[in-house]
Amino acid sequence: MGAIELLFSTGQAAIDRALTGIVTLFEASLPGRARGYYLLGSYADGTAVAISDIDLIALFAGALDQRERALAERVVAGCSLLSPTRLDITVCDEASIGGQAVLLRFDGRLLYGADTRADLALPPLAAYTRQTLDAARFFISHILHGVERLEYPLDYPDPEGEFYGYDRVHVPEWYPPGTEYGVKELVTTATRIARAQLALRAGRYAGSKGGSAASYSQYIHDEWRDLPQALYEQGKLRWRYAVPAEAEERRMLRELCRRMLGFENDFLARYRDELLGLLRSDDADDRGHARQKLREVSYPDDAELRAALAAEDELPE
């Protein structure tokens, strides 16, 4: 195997060296199996900040067998131990690429191999919408609020806090050691909600944080039209996921946080409607999916949901 030469440069020598090392280890471990390696996220679109992850998809031809997938995951683990920058490496194959095709088609930058993105079929919109809705709900609960189960309507994480609790770190590995406050969880969750709403309400696919935020302002005309993009531009690009120190900027962040609660509850109300529709479906898998998700988000005062659950319980197995 000759030396790996990247087809795309981030413009940062240390990051490019890490990427070259990652591709080299994959190629040495699984020679000839990868179609291509794609960079996504901040280092792909030139918006990386000091705590940005390296987001990479290793796309393999055909279907990985059990041995190959286990070996690929060991490569990922080894790379993560060696890299000073946090890695988010996804291993996928053409046979089961699913929603990753959206990210590749919209935001991928080919690092090495053959560019086969044009051959990748986007997932059906209905399946993609369900995936993005469930992901947004997960980010609201586990990433932003740090809880296992949500109860609608939400209250602020900390109603008395300067930023209503949205500045509390729940994913410490996203930050330098010892960091207690930051807004990466807030920005990431807002853009995940935007991505889900685009699929649900506009029938559109979206990829990156920035792309999702910009498309929301373009295609969704509601009272939160500007919120995802404002959080992305200020929270990430201006404040670099840190809580600002200057008084006027803190007032700006507080106002964005004040609006976030309504944005979350609007999403959860629409999510409820989707789950209700699934509960009324003739498809047992749809009904099972809805029941599973209702273990993770509760609508305690919703008589219509309770009636649909009771009716589903009475169906013959």
C-alpha positions in Angstrom: 0.0 0.0 0.0 1.4 3.4 -1.0 1.2 6.5 1.0 -2.3 7.9 1.5 -2.8 11.3 -0.2 -6.0 13.1 0.8 -8.2 14.5 -1.9 -9.5 17.2 0.4 -7.6 19.4 2.8 -9.1 21.1 5.9 -6.3 23.7 5.7 -5.1 22.6 9.2 -2.0 20.5 9.0 -2.6 18.7 12.3 -6.2 17.7 11.3 -5.1 16.6 7.9 -2.4 14.4 9.5 -5.0 12.8 11.8 -7.3 12.2 8.8 -4.4 10.6 6.8 -3.7 8.3 9.8 -7.3 7.3 10.1 -7.6 6.3 6.4 -4.2 4.6 6.5 -5.3 2.4 9.5 -8.5 1.5 7.8 -6.8 0.6 4.5 -4.2 -1.5 6.3 -6.8 -3.4 8.3 -9.5 -3.9 5.6 -7.6 -3.5 2.3 -9.7 -2.9 -0.7 -13.0 -2.9 1.1 -13.8 0.8 1.4 -15.5 2.7 -1.3 -14.5 6.0 0.1 -13.9 8.1 3.2 -15.8 11.3 3.7 -15.3 14.2 6.0 -18.4 16.0 7.3 -19.3 18.7 9.8 -17.3 21.7 10.8 -13.9 20.6 9.3 -15.7 19.9 6.0 -17.4 23.3 5.8 -14.6 25.4 7.3 -16.5 26.4 10.5 -14.5 24.3 13.0 -13.9 25.8 16.4 -11.5 24.7 19.1 -13.8 22.0 20.5 -15.2 20.8 17.2 -15.1 17.0 16.5 -13.7 15.4 13.4 -16.8 13.8 11.8 -16.0 11.1 9.3 -17.9 8.4 7.5 -16.1 5.3 6.2 -18.3 3.8 3.5 -17.7 0.2 2.6 -18.7 -1.7 -0.5 -21.5 -4.1 -0.4 -22.2 -5.5 3.0 -19.7 -5.8 5.9 -19.8 -9.3 7.5 -19.6 -9.7 11.3 -15.8 -10.1 11.4 -15.2 -7.1 9.1 -17.5 -4.8 11.1 -15.9 -5.9 14.4 -12.5 -5.1 12.9 -13.6 -1.8 11.6 -14.9 -0.9 15.1 -11.6 -1.8 16.6 -9.9 0.6 14.2 -12.3 3.3 15.3 -11.5 2.6 18.9 -7.8 2.7 18.2 -8.0 6.0 16.2 -9.9 7.6 19.1 -7.2 6.7 21.5 -4.5 8.2 19.3 -6.2 11.4 18.2 -5.9 14.6 20.4 -9.1 15.8 18.7 -12.3 14.1 19.5 -13.4 11.7 16.7 -16.9 10.9 15.5 -16.3 8.1 13.0 -19.3 6.2 11.5 -18.7 2.9 9.8 -21.4 2.0 7.3 -21.8 -0.1 4.1 -23.7 0.4 0.9 -26.2 -2.4 1.9 -27.4 -0.6 5.0 -26.4 3.1 4.7 -29.9 4.5 5.4 -30.0 8.1 6.6 -26.2 8.5 6.3 -26.8 8.9 2.6 -28.4 12.2 3.3 -25.3 13.5 5.1 -23.0 12.2 2.4 -25.0 13.7 -0.4 -25.5 17.1 1.2 -22.3 17.7 3.2 -19.6 15.0 2.5 -16.2 15.9 1.3 -14.4 13.0 -0.3 -11.0 12.4 1.5 -9.9 9.2 -0.2 -11.3 6.5 -2.6 -14.1 6.7 -5.2 -16.9 9.3 -5.0 -20.0 7.2 -5.3 -22.4 9.6 -3.6 -24.5 10.1 -6.8 -25.2 6.4 -6.8 -26.6 6.4 -3.2 -30.3 6.5 -2.9 -31.8 8.8 -0.4 -34.0 7.0 2.2 -37.7 7.3 1.7 -39.0 10.5 3.1 -41.3 8.8 5.6 -38.5 6.7 7.0 -36.2 9.7 7.1 -38.8 11.8 8.8 -39.4 9.2 11.5 -35.6 8.9 12.1 -35.1 12.7 12.4 -38.1 13.1 14.7 -36.8 10.4 17.0 -33.3 11.8 17.0 -34.6 15.3 17.9 -36.6 13.9 20.8 -33.5 12.0 22.0 -31.3 15.2 21.8 -33.9 17.2 23.8 -34.0 14.6 26.6 -30.6 13.1 26.8 -28.3 15.9 25.4 -30.0 19.2 26.4 -32.0 18.3 29.5 -30.0 15.4 30.7 -33.0 13.2 31.5 -34.2 9.7 30.5 -37.9 10.7 30.0 -39.6 13.9 29.0 -43.0 15.1 30.2 -44.9 17.5 27.9 -45.2 20.4 28.2 -41.6 21.0 29.2 -40.5 23.6 31.6 -37.1 25.3 31.5 -34.2 23.1 32.9 -33.7 25.8 35.5 -36.4 28.5 35.5 -34.4 30.7 37.9 -31.0 30.4 36.0 -29.6 33.3 34.0 -29.9 31.1 30.9 -32.8 29.0 32.2 -30.4 26.0 32.6 -29.6 25.7 28.9 -26.0 26.4 29.6 -25.5 23.4 31.8 -23.0 20.8 30.4 -24.5 17.4 30.0 -21.9 15.9 27.6 -18.6 16.7 29.2 -16.6 14.9 26.6 -17.6 17.7 24.1 -15.7 20.2 26.2 -12.2 20.7 27.7 -11.9 18.9 31.1 -13.6 20.6 34.0 -16.0 22.7 31.8 -19.3 23.3 33.7 -21.1 25.6 31.3 -21.4 25.8 27.5 -23.9 26.0 24.7 -22.9 23.2 22.4 -25.8 21.0 23.6 -28.2 24.0 23.0 -27.0 24.7 19.5 -26.8 21.0 18.5 -30.3 20.3 19.8 -31.8 23.4 18.1 -30.4 22.3 14.8 -31.6 18.7 15.3 -35.1 20.0 15.9 -34.8 22.2 12.7 -33.7 19.2 10.7 -36.7 17.2 11.9 -39.2 20.0 11.3 -37.9 20.4 7.8 -38.6 16.8 7.0 -42.0 16.8 8.7 -43.4 20.1 7.6 -41.5 20.9 4.4 -40.7 17.4 3.1 -37.0 18.4 2.8 -33.8 16.6 3.6 -31.0 18.4 5.4 -27.5 17.7 6.6 -25.2 19.8 8.7 -26.0 22.0 11.7 -25.5 25.2 9.6 -27.4 23.8 6.6 -30.4 22.7 8.8 -30.5 26.1 10.5 -30.4 28.1 7.2 -33.0 25.9 5.6 -35.3 26.2 8.5 -35.3 30.0 8.2 -36.0 29.6 4.4 -38.8 27.0 4.4 -40.5 27.2 7.8 -42.3 30.4 8.5 -43.2 30.4 12.1 -42.3 32.5 15.2 -39.1 30.5 15.6 -38.0 31.0 12.0 -34.8 32.8 12.9 -34.0 30.9 16.1 -31.9 27.9 14.9 -29.8 30.1 12.7 -29.3 32.7 15.4 -28.2 30.0 17.9 -25.9 28.5 15.3 -24.3 31.8 14.2 -24.0 33.2 17.7 -23.5 30.1 19.8 -21.1 28.3 17.5 -19.5 30.8 15.1 -19.3 33.8 17.5 -19.1 32.4 21.0 -17.5 29.1 20.0 -19.8 27.1 22.2 -18.7 29.1 25.3 -21.0 31.2 27.5 -20.1 34.8 26.6 -18.6 37.1 29.2 -19.7 40.5 27.9 -23.0 41.8 29.3 -24.8 42.6 26.1 -23.9 39.2 24.6 -25.2 37.5 27.8 -28.5 39.4 27.4 -28.6 38.1 23.8 -28.0 34.5 24.9 -30.6 34.8 27.6 -33.2 35.9 25.1 -32.3 33.0 22.7 -32.6 30.6 25.6 -36.0 32.2 26.7 -37.3 31.4 23.2 -35.9 27.8 23.1 -38.6 26.4 25.4 -41.4 27.3 23.0 -39.4 25.8 20.1 -39.0 22.6 22.0 -42.7 22.4 23.0 -43.9 23.1 19.5 -41.8 20.2 18.2 -43.0 17.9 21.0 -46.7 18.8 20.1 -46.0 17.8 16.5 -44.2 14.7 17.6 -47.3 13.8 19.6 -49.4 14.1 16.5 -47.1 11.7 14.6 -47.1 9.2 17.4 -50.9 9.3 17.6 -51.1 8.6 13.8 -48.8 5.6 14.3 -51.0 4.3 17.1 -54.0 4.4 14.8 -52.1 2.7 11.9 -53.0 -0.7 10.6 -49.4 -1.7 10.7 -48.4 -3.5 14.0 -44.8 -2.3 13.6 -46.0 1.4 13.5 -48.0 0.9 16.6 -45.1 -0.8 18.4 -42.8 2.0 17.5 -45.3 4.6 18.9 -45.6 2.6 22.1 -41.9 2.4 22.5 -41.4 6.2 22.0 -44.2 7.0 24.4 -42.0 5.3 27.1 -39.5 8.1 26.4 -41.9 11.1 26.2 -45.1 11.4 28.3 -48.2 13.4 27.5 -50.0 12.9 30.8 -53.0 15.1 30.1 -53.7 13.8 26.6 -57.0 11.9 26.7 -56.8 11.2 22.9 -53.5 9.5 23.2 -54.7 7.4 26.2 -57.7 6.3 24.2 -55.6 5.3 21.2 -53.3 3.3 23.5 -56.2 1.6 25.1 -57.7 0.7 21.7 -54.3 -0.7 20.6 -54.2 -2.8 23.7 -57.5 -4.4 22.7 -56.4 -5.5 19.2 -55.8 -9.2 18.8 -52.2 -10.3 18.6 
